[in-house]
Amino acid sequence: MRELLTAAAVRSIRYLEGLNERGVAPDPAVFARLAELAIPLPTDPSPADETMALLDSYSAATMAMAGPRFFGCMLHTIMQAVISAYEGSTPICWSKLYLSG
């Protein structure tokens, strides 16, 4: 289990550290490959490391929403509003925009 969690952490760190170098929009070639995933789910379990590697091979088909060139304050605000409704806290984006100064 430790090896699997370490591998997931390494992939996550690599993904986040690479956000500054990639565009916000998904890579069109990898995005087109998403159709490959439109298959029935296997009936038997698959090895977790293989499943993680498969999903990671499509990571360039995601939006770089945590990167510096993504202006997603509204998306962020909506997500924070949902979280704050659950936790009873002030959304981060709202606090930066409306409560500062």
C-alpha contacts under 8 A as a table, 3 or more apart, distances in Angstrom:
res1	aa1	res2	aa2	distance
1	M	4	L	5.17
1	M	5	L	6.25
2	R	5	L	5.18
2	R	6	T	6.01
3	E	6	T	5.06
3	E	7	A	6.06
4	L	7	A	5.08
4	L	8	A	6.21
4	L	48	A	7.58
4	L	49	D	6.54
5	L	8	A	5.00
5	L	9	A	6.14
6	T	9	A	5.01
6	T	10	V	6.13
7	A	10	V	5.08
7	A	11	R	6.20
8	A	11	R	5.17
8	A	12	S	6.09
8	A	52	M	7.50
9	A	12	S	5.00
9	A	13	I	6.04
10	V	13	I	5.19
10	V	14	R	6.12
11	R	14	R	5.13
11	R	15	Y	6.12
11	R	56	D	7.54
12	S	15	Y	5.07
12	S	16	L	6.21
13	I	16	L	5.17
13	I	17	E	5.94
14	R	17	E	5.18
14	R	18	G	6.07
15	Y	18	G	5.29
15	Y	19	L	6.59
15	Y	59	S	7.81
16	L	19	L	5.42
16	L	66	A	7.51
16	L	67	G	7.95
17	E	20	N	7.00
18	G	21	E	5.56
18	G	22	R	6.66
19	L	22	R	5.41
19	L	23	G	7.67
19	L	64	A	6.01
19	L	66	A	7.10
19	L	67	G	5.06
19	L	68	P	7.91
20	N	23	G	7.85
20	N	67	G	5.63
20	N	68	P	6.49
20	N	69	R	7.91
22	R	64	A	7.52
23	G	26	P	7.37
23	G	64	A	6.96
23	G	69	R	7.77
24	V	63	M	5.52
24	V	64	A	4.66
24	V	65	M	6.81
24	V	67	G	7.35
24	V	69	R	6.60
24	V	70	F	6.17
25	A	62	T	7.52
25	A	63	M	5.38
25	A	64	A	6.86
26	P	30	V	7.65
26	P	31	F	6.41
26	P	60	A	5.82
26	P	61	A	4.49
26	P	62	T	5.19
26	P	63	M	5.29
26	P	64	A	7.55
27	D	30	V	5.46
27	D	31	F	5.90
27	D	60	A	5.54
27	D	61	A	5.47
27	D	62	T	7.90
28	P	31	F	4.88
28	P	32	A	6.05
28	P	61	A	7.28
29	A	32	A	5.25
29	A	33	R	6.61
30	V	33	R	5.02
30	V	34	L	6.87
30	V	58	Y	6.20
30	V	60	A	6.21
30	V	61	A	5.38
31	F	34	L	5.44
31	F	58	Y	7.51
31	F	60	A	7.46
31	F	61	A	4.56
31	F	62	T	7.92
32	A	35	A	6.41
33	R	36	E	5.57
33	R	37	L	7.86
33	R	58	Y	7.80
34	L	37	L	5.56
34	L	38	A	7.53
34	L	58	Y	7.26
34	L	61	A	7.72
35	A	38	A	5.41
36	E	39	I	7.09
42	P	45	P	7.06
42	P	46	S	7.81
46	S	50	E	7.15
46	S	51	T	6.72
47	P	50	E	5.40
47	P	51	T	6.39
48	A	51	T	5.09
48	A	52	M	6.11
49	D	52	M	5.08
49	D	53	A	6.12
50	E	53	A	5.05
50	E	54	L	6.09
51	T	54	L	5.05
51	T	55	L	6.24
52	M	55	L	5.23
52	M	56	D	6.01
53	A	56	D	4.98
53	A	57	S	6.16
54	L	57	S	5.24
54	L	58	Y	7.14
55	L	58	Y	5.46
55	L	59	S	6.80
56	D	59	S	5.01
57	S	60	A	7.50
58	Y	61	A	5.46
58	Y	62	T	7.59
59	S	62	T	5.60
60	A	63	M	7.75
64	A	67	G	5.49
64	A	70	F	6.95
65	M	70	F	5.50
65	M	72	G	7.13
66	A	70	F	6.95
67	G	70	F	5.82
68	P	71	F	7.87
72	G	75	L	5.17
72	G	76	H	5.89
73	C	76	H	4.81
73	C	77	T	5.72
73	C	93	C	6.58
74	M	77	T	4.86
74	M	78	I	6.11
75	L	78	I	5.18
75	L	79	M	6.28
76	H	79	M	5.15
76	H	80	Q	6.01
76	H	93	C	6.88
77	T	80	Q	4.94
77	T	81	A	5.88
77	T	91	P	6.64
77	T	92	I	7.46
77	T	93	C	5.52
77	T	94	W	6.75
78	I	81	A	5.01
78	I	82	V	6.37
79	M	82	V	5.26
79	M	83	I	6.31
80	Q	83	I	4.93
80	Q	84	S	5.84
80	Q	91	P	4.85
80	Q	92	I	6.64
80	Q	93	C	7.43
81	A	84	S	5.02
81	A	85	A	6.00
81	A	90	T	7.81
81	A	91	P	5.63
82	V	85	A	5.16
82	V	86	Y	6.47
83	I	86	Y	5.18
83	I	87	E	6.03
83	I	88	G	7.98
83	I	89	S	7.92
83	I	91	P	7.69
84	S	87	E	4.83
84	S	88	G	4.91
84	S	89	S	4.60
84	S	90	T	5.91
84	S	91	P	5.85
85	A	88	G	5.29
85	A	89	S	7.18
90	T	94	W	7.19
90	T	95	S	6.54
91	P	94	W	5.34
91	P	95	S	6.16
92	I	95	S	5.13
92	I	96	K	6.27
93	C	96	K	5.13
93	C	97	L	6.17
94	W	97	L	5.10
94	W	98	Y	5.55
94	W	99	L	6.97
95	S	98	Y	5.54
95	S	99	L	4.72
95	S	100	S	6.54
96	K	99	L	6.06
96	K	100	S	5.64
97	L	100	S	6.32
